[in-house]
Amino acid sequence: MPLLINGERIDLSRPTADMIRAYPHLEEKAKLLRSQPAQIVEPKGLLYVQQREFAVTTPKDGSVSILGSDDATTCHIVVLRHTGSGATCLTHCDGSDTEAEVSLIMSSVKTFSDTTGCGRLEVHLVGGFNDDRQLSQKLTNQLLRAFDLQPDDVHLVTFCVTELNDREEKDIHFPIIYGIAVNVKTAEIFPATFPEKGPDEDLRSAHVLTGATLTNIYDAKMEQLRIGPYFWRPFPHVDFWLEQDDKQILQNLSTSPLAEPPHFVSHIRSTLTFLKEHPFPSCSLFPDRKPRIYKKNEEGLWEQVCSDKI
């Protein structure tokens, strides 16, 4: 069944601007979301999702109450929620394999939901802007098409993407919202930034930079964050990239060099340094081929646990 707005199937043969005109409440909701200042979300109770990762949980989760992601320029952050079970998935999509990624997050939410009972599947799309290469618009279209191809009805509730998330300053375009969080208990979605993006921030970023596919990082039944095992080949020309100045890294390793947040280059350098230090993760990081497992401690912070204690 299709992607719906107000119970009506969307005509995806027409430009998204036509859809926005046909359903003005979408623009109003986007405007309301954009007007909210970004909240600083502290690590307690937070599960931070990086690019090409996803996590799903339910309101019954005793460890995680907030799912969040940020640093999205041309990327889109997707929240899929079943209103009956409250099962909520957040993912950070970059257009690498959108159709497969949407199928994956759909099945993950349905695992926790009785789709034949009460409730419905609702999707919220946030991110992107009017970038020169039109990568944001391409990803917006891919996501709409991918949800429209699903066998279940999916209701588009929030659409704050591309032209609805764009601001212009001195002829340069930027996103307004770079990050969002969703409260799993209340279903509230709000603009957000995250001082802590861990655990294993460099390891997870290295996984993306070496060509990862979308990865589920959370076991909601066990309330465990599971990282890896990840394997990659030595990153090509890593010394060359580490020698480059900030401008070269921005121009070559970003989809939108003028719109990146200020910490983009330092983040890339940190990831490249990690890749240089760990050319063979099977030896240095995952010699036993087991994931690094974290649980929330009494303070609500991630703490690594030994696999033999599980």
Phi, psi and chi 1 to 4 in degrees:
 res  aa     phi    psi   chi1   chi2   chi3   chi4
   1 MET       -  169.0  -69.6  -62.2  -75.4      -
   2 PRO   -95.1 -178.9   32.7  -33.9      -      -
   3 LEU   -85.1  130.1 -175.6   63.8      -      -
   4 LEU  -121.5  148.3  -53.2  169.4      -      -
   5 ILE  -126.5  125.7  -58.1  175.8      -      -
   6 ASN    52.3   35.2  -71.5   -5.1      -      -
   7 GLY    79.5    0.8      -      -      -      -
   8 GLU  -107.6  141.9  -60.8  171.2    0.2      -
   9 ARG   -70.9  138.5 -175.1  165.9 -168.7  177.9
  10 ILE   -80.1  138.5  -56.2  168.0      -      -
  11 ASP   -88.9   98.5 -178.7    1.0      -      -
  12 LEU   -82.3   -0.1  -67.2  179.4      -      -
  13 SER   -77.7  -13.0   65.7      -      -      -
  14 ARG  -101.4  156.5  -58.1  177.3   69.0  179.5
  15 PRO   -62.3  153.9  -16.9   27.2      -      -
  16 THR   -62.3  -27.2   51.8      -      -      -
  17 ALA   -60.3  -36.5      -      -      -      -
  18 ASP   -65.8  -40.0  -70.7   -0.5      -      -
  19 MET   -63.4  -41.8 -177.6  179.9   85.2      -
  20 ILE   -63.2  -40.4  -66.3  162.8      -      -
  21 ARG   -66.7  -37.3  -84.7 -167.0  -67.3  -86.9
  22 ALA   -71.3  -27.3      -      -      -      -
  23 TYR  -127.6   76.2  -58.6  100.3      -      -
  24 PRO   -60.4  -21.7   16.0  -26.8      -      -
  25 HIS   -64.3  -27.0   73.6  -80.4      -      -
  26 LEU   -63.4  -43.2  -73.1  178.3      -      -
  27 GLU   -67.2  -38.4 -172.9  164.9    7.0      -
  28 GLU   -62.9  -42.7  -75.7  -57.2  -50.0      -
  29 LYS   -66.7  -39.4 -174.2  156.0 -171.4 -177.7
  30 ALA   -62.6  -40.9      -      -      -      -
  31 LYS   -62.4  -41.6 -168.5  175.8  176.5 -177.3
  32 LEU   -63.8  -43.4 -164.6   62.7      -      -
  33 LEU   -64.6  -43.8 -167.6   63.4      -      -
  34 ARG   -63.3  -29.6  -66.8 -166.6  -49.1 -100.7
  35 SER   -76.9  -13.9   69.5      -      -      -
  36 GLN   -81.3  131.8  -62.9  176.0   35.4      -
  37 PRO   -66.3  147.1   21.4  -28.4      -      -
  38 ALA   -66.2  128.1      -      -      -      -
  39 GLN   -85.1  139.6  -65.4 -176.9   37.1      -
  40 ILE   -82.5  117.7  -63.1  169.2      -      -
  41 VAL  -100.4  116.7  178.4      -      -      -
  42 GLU   -78.8  163.0  -62.0  -62.4  -18.9      -
  43 PRO   -65.1  -24.0  -15.8   25.2      -      -
  44 LYS   -59.9  120.7 -173.7  174.6 -178.5  179.5
  45 GLY    75.7    4.7      -      -      -      -
  46 LEU   -95.9  139.6  166.5   68.0      -      -
  47 LEU  -116.6  109.3 -162.1  170.6      -      -
  48 TYR   -88.6  132.9 -177.0   84.0      -      -
  49 VAL  -111.5  123.6  175.5      -      -      -
  50 GLN   -87.8  174.7  -75.8 -154.4   26.5      -
  51 GLN   -55.2  139.6 -170.0  172.1  -29.3      -
  52 ARG    59.8   28.6  -71.0 -166.5 -151.3  166.2
  53 GLU  -122.6  158.8  -67.4 -179.4  -19.0      -
  54 PHE  -144.3  158.3   75.4   93.3      -      -
  55 ALA  -143.8  143.1      -      -      -      -
  56 VAL  -132.7  139.9   59.6      -      -      -
  57 THR  -153.5 -176.4 -169.1      -      -      -
  58 THR  -129.6  169.0   72.7      -      -      -
  59 PRO   -62.8  -15.1  -23.2   33.8      -      -
  60 LYS   -78.1   -9.3  -65.2  174.4 -175.0  170.7
  61 ASP   -62.0  122.9 -166.4  -42.5      -      -
  62 GLY   -86.8   -6.3      -      -      -      -
  63 SER  -108.4  -41.6  -58.8      -      -      -
  64 VAL  -113.7  126.0  169.5      -      -      -
  65 SER  -116.3  -16.9   52.7      -      -      -
  66 ILE  -128.7  130.7  -58.9  -81.4      -      -
  67 LEU  -108.0  138.6  -59.0  174.8      -      -
  68 GLY  -156.2  160.4      -      -      -      -
  69 SER  -156.8  154.2 -170.7      -      -      -
  70 ASP  -149.1 -163.0   65.0   -6.2      -      -
  71 ASP    62.9   28.8  -65.2  -15.8      -      -
  72 ALA   -90.0  119.1      -      -      -      -
  73 THR  -103.9  -80.1   52.1      -      -      -
  74 THR   -83.3  -16.7   55.2      -      -      -
  75 CYS   -67.0  162.1  -68.4      -      -      -
  76 HIS  -122.1  141.5  -69.1   13.2      -      -
  77 ILE  -100.8  129.4  -59.4  167.2      -      -
  78 VAL  -116.1  129.5 -179.5      -      -      -
  79 VAL  -116.4  122.9  174.3      -      -      -
  80 LEU  -117.5  128.2 -179.9   68.3      -      -
  81 ARG  -137.9  140.4 -177.2  174.7 -179.0  -87.3
  82 HIS   -99.3  120.0 -170.6  -89.9      -      -
  83 THR   -70.4  -20.3   59.5      -      -      -
  84 GLY   -77.0  -56.0      -      -      -      -
  85 SER   -84.2  -21.4   66.2      -      -      -
  86 GLY    78.6    1.4      -      -      -      -
  87 ALA   -57.5  128.8      -      -      -      -
  88 THR  -131.1  131.8  -56.3      -      -      -
  89 CYS  -120.3  137.5  176.7      -      -      -
  90 LEU  -124.4  133.6 -175.1  142.8      -      -
  91 THR  -139.7  159.5 -172.7      -      -      -
  92 HIS  -120.3  101.5 -175.1  133.8      -      -
  93 CYS   -97.5  140.4  -66.4      -      -      -
  94 ASP  -120.9    6.4   60.5    9.0      -      -
  95 GLY    89.2   10.3      -      -      -      -
  96 SER   -71.6  -37.2   53.8      -      -      -
  97 ASP  -159.9   65.0 -167.4    2.1      -      -
  98 THR   -60.0  -43.8  -54.4      -      -      -
  99 GLU   -62.2  -45.6 -156.7  170.3  -57.9      -
 100 ALA   -65.4  -37.4      -      -      -      -
 101 GLU   -66.4  -41.5  -69.1  168.9   -3.5      -
 102 VAL   -65.2  -41.3  166.2      -      -      -
 103 SER   -60.5  -39.0  -65.0      -      -      -
 104 LEU   -65.8  -45.6 -162.3   54.6      -      -
 105 ILE   -72.8  -30.8   65.4  169.4      -      -
 106 MET   -61.6  -48.3  -75.6  -74.2  -67.0      -
 107 SER   -66.7  -32.1   61.5      -      -      -
 108 SER   -67.1  -40.0   73.6      -      -      -
 109 VAL   -71.7  -39.9  169.5      -      -      -
 110 LYS   -65.5  -26.7  -74.8  158.9   65.4  178.7
 111 THR   -58.9  -33.7  -60.0      -      -      -
 112 PHE   -97.7    6.3  -70.4   91.9      -      -
 113 SER  -132.7  144.6  -48.8      -      -      -
 114 ASP   -93.8   95.3  175.0   13.1      -      -
 115 THR   -72.8  -10.5   48.1      -      -      -
 116 THR   -86.3  -17.3   57.9      -      -      -
 117 GLY   -87.5 -152.3      -      -      -      -
 118 CYS   -76.1  157.1   64.3      -      -      -
 119 GLY   100.2  168.0      -      -      -      -
 120 ARG  -145.1  164.5   65.0 -178.6 -162.5  172.7
 121 LEU   -88.8  125.2  -72.1  160.8      -      -
 122 GLU  -121.2  139.9  -64.4 -175.3  -15.2      -
 123 VAL  -121.2  142.9   67.5      -      -      -
 124 HIS  -126.2  124.6  -51.9  -96.2      -      -
 125 LEU  -116.5  125.8  -53.7  177.8      -      -
 126 VAL  -138.9  135.4 -178.9      -      -      -
 127 GLY   131.0  176.2      -      -      -      -
 128 GLY    79.0  173.9      -      -      -      -
 129 PHE  -164.8 -178.3   66.3  110.2      -      -
 130 ASN   -81.3   73.4  -74.7  -26.9      -      -
 131 ASP   -80.2  155.6   62.1  -75.1      -      -
 132 ASP   -57.8  -37.3  -69.2  -16.6      -      -
 133 ARG   -87.3   -0.8  -65.0  162.7   64.8 -169.3
 134 GLN    57.6   30.5  -65.0 -167.6  -48.6      -
 135 LEU   -68.7  -36.0  -64.7  171.9      -      -
 136 SER   -63.0  -46.6  -59.3      -      -      -
 137 GLN   -62.4  -39.9 -173.5   61.9   63.3      -
 138 LYS   -61.2  -43.7 -176.5 -179.0  175.0 -172.9
 139 LEU   -68.4  -40.1  179.7   52.3      -      -
 140 THR   -55.0  -48.8  -64.5      -      -      -
 141 ASN   -63.4  -41.1  -65.9  -18.4      -      -
 142 GLN   -61.0  -44.2  -75.3  176.8   -6.4      -
 143 LEU   -65.9  -43.5  -77.0  164.4      -      -
 144 LEU   -60.0  -45.5  -68.6  172.6      -      -
 145 ARG   -63.8  -43.7  -83.3 -162.7  -57.1  -88.0
 146 ALA   -63.3  -41.4      -      -      -      -
 147 PHE   -69.3  -32.6  -82.0  107.8      -      -
 148 ASP   -67.9  -23.8 -164.6   51.5      -      -
 149 LEU   -84.4   -6.3  -70.4  169.3      -      -
 150 GLN   -70.7  149.7  -63.5  -52.5  -54.0      -
 151 PRO   -70.8  -17.7   21.7  -30.5      -      -
 152 ASP  -101.1  153.7  -56.3   89.0      -      -
 153 ASP   -65.4  132.5  -76.3   -6.4      -      -
 154 VAL  -127.6  127.3 -176.2      -      -      -
 155 HIS  -100.1  119.7  -61.9  -97.9      -      -
 156 LEU   -79.6  114.9  179.4   61.8      -      -
 157 VAL  -108.5  -40.9  176.0      -      -      -
 158 THR  -123.5  131.2  -54.9      -      -      -
 159 PHE  -138.2   82.6 -169.8   69.8      -      -
 160 CYS  -118.1   66.1 -174.1      -      -      -
 161 VAL  -128.4  156.3  -69.1      -      -      -
 162 THR    49.4 -110.4  -49.6      -      -      -
 163 GLU   -66.0  -22.7   67.3  -96.7   48.9      -
 164 LEU   -88.2    1.6  -68.5 -179.2      -      -
 165 ASN  -130.1   32.5 -169.2   43.8      -      -
 166 ASP  -115.7  138.4 -176.8   80.8      -      -
 167 ARG  -132.0  153.6   68.6  179.6  178.9   87.3
 168 GLU  -122.2  135.7 -163.8  174.9  -19.1      -
 169 GLU  -141.7  115.4 -170.6  178.8  -51.6      -
 170 LYS    53.0   47.5  -63.5  177.5 -177.3  172.6
 171 ASP    66.6   11.7  -63.6  -33.3      -      -
 172 ILE  -112.4  133.8  -60.7  171.4      -      -
 173 HIS   -93.4  143.9  -70.4  -94.8      -      -
 174 PHE  -138.1  154.9  -61.4   87.4      -      -
 175 PRO   -71.4  151.4   -8.5   22.2      -      -
 176 ILE   -85.2  -50.7  -62.5  168.9      -      -
 177 ILE  -102.2  124.0  -62.6  173.0      -      -
 178 TYR   -99.8  -21.4  -78.4   85.0      -      -
 179 GLY  -152.5  152.4      -      -      -      -
 180 ILE  -138.1  161.9   59.3  164.6      -      -
 181 ALA  -130.7  154.2      -      -      -      -
 182 VAL  -126.6  131.2   56.0      -      -      -
 183 ASN   -83.8  114.4 -175.7  -44.0      -      -
 184 VAL   -65.9  -28.4  178.5      -      -      -
 185 LYS   -77.6  -40.2  -44.2  -70.8 -174.5 -167.6
 186 THR  -106.4  -12.6   66.0      -      -      -
 187 ALA    73.6    6.7      -      -      -      -
 188 GLU   -69.1  135.2 -179.3 -164.7    4.7      -
 189 ILE  -116.1  133.8  -67.5  172.1      -      -
 190 PHE  -150.4  151.6   51.6   92.2      -      -
 191 PRO   -61.1  141.6  -18.9   30.9      -      -
 192 ALA  -153.0  153.8      -      -      -      -
 193 THR  -126.2  158.8   61.1      -      -      -
 194 PHE  -134.4  108.2  -52.0   88.7      -      -
 195 PRO   -61.4  -33.4  -16.5   26.6      -      -
 196 GLU  -113.0  125.3  -64.1  -73.5  -29.8      -
 197 LYS  -116.4   19.6  -57.2  175.7 -163.1  -75.6
 198 GLY   -94.9 -167.7      -      -      -      -
 199 PRO   -79.3  169.4   29.1  -34.4      -      -
 200 ASP    56.8   44.0  -74.8  -29.1      -      -
 201 GLU   -58.2  -47.7 -178.6 -178.8   -2.8      -
 202 ASP   -66.3  -40.1  -75.3  -23.4      -      -
 203 LEU   -61.0  -46.2  166.8   57.7      -      -
 204 ARG   -67.5  -37.5  -68.0  156.2   68.9 -175.2
 205 SER   -66.7  -38.8  -61.5      -      -      -
 206 ALA   -61.9  -38.2      -      -      -      -
 207 HIS   -59.7  -40.6 -175.3 -131.9      -      -
 208 VAL   -70.5  -45.7  175.4      -      -      -
 209 LEU   -64.5  -23.8 -152.2   55.9      -      -
 210 THR   -94.8   12.3   52.0      -      -      -
 211 GLY    96.7   31.1      -      -      -      -
 212 ALA   -62.5  153.2      -      -      -      -
 213 THR   -93.6  169.7   54.7      -      -      -
 214 LEU   -57.4  129.7 -172.3   70.1      -      -
 215 THR  -125.8  132.3  -55.9      -      -      -
 216 ASN   -81.0  123.7 -177.5    7.6      -      -
 217 ILE  -106.9    0.9   57.1  166.0      -      -
 218 TYR  -134.7  135.1 -169.6   59.5      -      -
 219 ASP  -105.2   99.3 -179.1  -20.8      -      -
 220 ALA   -68.6  -30.2      -      -      -      -
 221 LYS   -68.4  -38.1  -70.1 -178.6  174.0  131.3
 222 MET   -91.9   -9.5  -60.9  -69.6  -70.9      -
 223 GLU    55.4   48.7  -62.1 -173.3    8.3      -
 224 GLN  -125.7  136.0  -68.7  177.1  -16.3      -
 225 LEU   -88.2  127.5 -178.7   64.2      -      -
 226 ARG  -122.8  116.9  -66.9  171.2  169.9 -111.0
 227 ILE  -110.9  116.7  -53.7  -60.5      -      -
 228 GLY    86.8 -164.9      -      -      -      -
 229 PRO   -70.8  138.8   24.9  -31.3      -      -
 230 TYR  -114.2  143.0  -62.3  149.1      -      -
 231 PHE  -133.4  139.7  -53.1  107.6      -      -
 232 TRP  -149.7  162.2   54.5   71.8      -      -
 233 ARG   -84.7  160.3  -62.6  177.1 -176.1  -84.1
 234 PRO   -52.7  132.9  -27.9   35.1      -      -
 235 PHE   -67.8  127.1 -167.1   77.7      -      -
 236 PRO   -65.4  135.1   18.2  -26.6      -      -
 237 HIS    57.5   34.5  -44.1  -61.0      -      -
 238 VAL   -61.7  -37.5   67.9      -      -      -
 239 ASP   -65.6  -39.0  -72.2  -42.6      -      -
 240 PHE   -59.9  -46.9  166.8   81.1      -      -
 241 TRP   -66.2  -37.3  -73.9  115.2      -      -
 242 LEU   -69.0  -21.3  -77.7  168.0      -      -
 243 GLU   -83.0  -15.6  -72.3  165.1    4.9      -
 244 GLN   -72.6  152.7  -58.8  -50.8  -60.9      -
 245 ASP   -78.6  172.0   60.7   23.3      -      -
 246 ASP   -57.9  -39.7  -69.7    3.1      -      -
 247 LYS   -62.3  -43.0 -173.8  179.3  176.9 -174.7
 248 GLN   -65.0  -40.9  -74.7  -60.5  -41.3      -
 249 ILE   -64.4  -44.0  -74.0  179.5      -      -
 250 LEU   -60.6  -47.7 -100.9  178.0      -      -
 251 GLN   -65.2  -33.7  -69.9  -64.9  -27.9      -
 252 ASN  -102.1  -22.5  -70.0  -77.0      -      -
 253 LEU  -116.4   11.9  -63.3  179.1      -      -
 254 SER  -123.0  146.5  167.0      -      -      -
 255 THR   -79.8  -16.7   57.1      -      -      -
 256 SER  -148.4   76.0   49.8      -      -      -
 257 PRO   -55.9  -34.4  -22.2   31.1      -      -
 258 LEU   -80.4  -13.8  -62.4  174.5      -      -
 259 ALA  -110.8    1.9      -      -      -      -
 260 GLU   -68.9  149.2  -69.2  -68.5   -4.3      -
 261 PRO   -65.2  158.8   18.7  -27.2      -      -
 262 PRO   -59.6  -26.6    0.1   -3.8      -      -
 263 HIS   -88.9    6.0   53.9  -94.2      -      -
 264 PHE   -57.1  -50.1  174.4   82.8      -      -
 265 VAL   -65.9  -43.3  172.1      -      -      -
 266 SER   -63.5  -35.2   61.8      -      -      -
 267 HIS   -65.3  -44.6  168.3   71.1      -      -
 268 ILE   -64.2  -43.1  -69.6  -70.1      -      -
 269 ARG   -60.4  -41.8  -75.7 -166.6 -169.5  -79.3
 270 SER   -62.6  -41.6 -179.1      -      -      -
 271 THR   -67.1  -43.6  -54.3      -      -      -
 272 LEU   -62.9  -40.2  -70.9  168.2      -      -
 273 THR   -61.9  -41.4  -58.4      -      -      -
 274 PHE   -61.7  -43.0 -174.0   87.8      -      -
 275 LEU   -64.9  -35.4  -76.2  165.2      -      -
 276 LYS   -66.6  -39.4 -177.2  179.1  178.1  177.8
 277 GLU   -73.5  -23.9  -69.1  168.3   -6.0      -
 278 HIS  -129.1   68.6  -60.7  -78.6      -      -
 279 PRO   -67.8  -25.9   23.2  -31.2      -      -
 280 PHE  -127.9   85.1  -60.7  102.6      -      -
 281 PRO   -62.0  -22.5   18.7  -29.2      -      -
 282 SER   -63.8  -25.9   57.2      -      -      -
 283 CYS   -91.0  -48.1  -59.9      -      -      -
 284 SER   -91.1  -26.4   59.5      -      -      -
 285 LEU  -114.1  -39.7  -62.7  168.6      -      -
 286 PHE  -129.7   56.4  -60.5  102.2      -      -
 287 PRO   -63.5  -27.3   21.8  -31.4      -      -
 288 ASP   -96.1    5.3   58.7   -1.0      -      -
 289 ARG    61.6   25.2  -58.1  -68.6 -161.5  -87.0
 290 LYS  -113.2  150.9  -69.5  179.3 -179.6  175.1
 291 PRO   -69.4  158.0   24.7  -32.2      -      -
 292 ARG   -84.8  122.5  -67.1  157.2   79.0  108.7
 293 ILE  -112.2  133.7  -64.2  171.9      -      -
 294 TYR  -126.4  144.1  -64.4   83.8      -      -
 295 LYS  -127.7  155.8  -77.9 -176.1   79.0   75.9
 296 LYS   -74.1  136.2  -71.0  -73.6 -169.2 -177.4
 297 ASN   -89.8 -171.3   60.7   20.3      -      -
 298 GLU   -64.1  -23.7  -71.9  178.1    2.4      -
 299 GLU   -85.7   -0.6  -74.8   77.9   47.2      -
 300 GLY    82.1   17.5      -      -      -      -
 301 LEU  -109.6  152.2  -53.3  176.9      -      -
 302 TRP   -69.7  135.8  -67.4  115.0      -      -
 303 GLU  -137.0  129.6 -162.8  170.4   82.5      -
 304 GLN   -69.4  139.2 -167.2  165.8   -0.1      -
 305 VAL  -119.3  147.9  -64.7      -      -      -
 306 CYS   -73.2  142.2  -62.4      -      -      -
 307 SER   -64.6  -24.4   52.0      -      -      -
 308 ASP   -79.4   -3.9   56.6    3.5      -      -
 309 LYS   -98.9    0.2  -69.9 -178.2 -177.2  173.4
 310 ILE   -77.7      -  -60.0  163.2      -      -
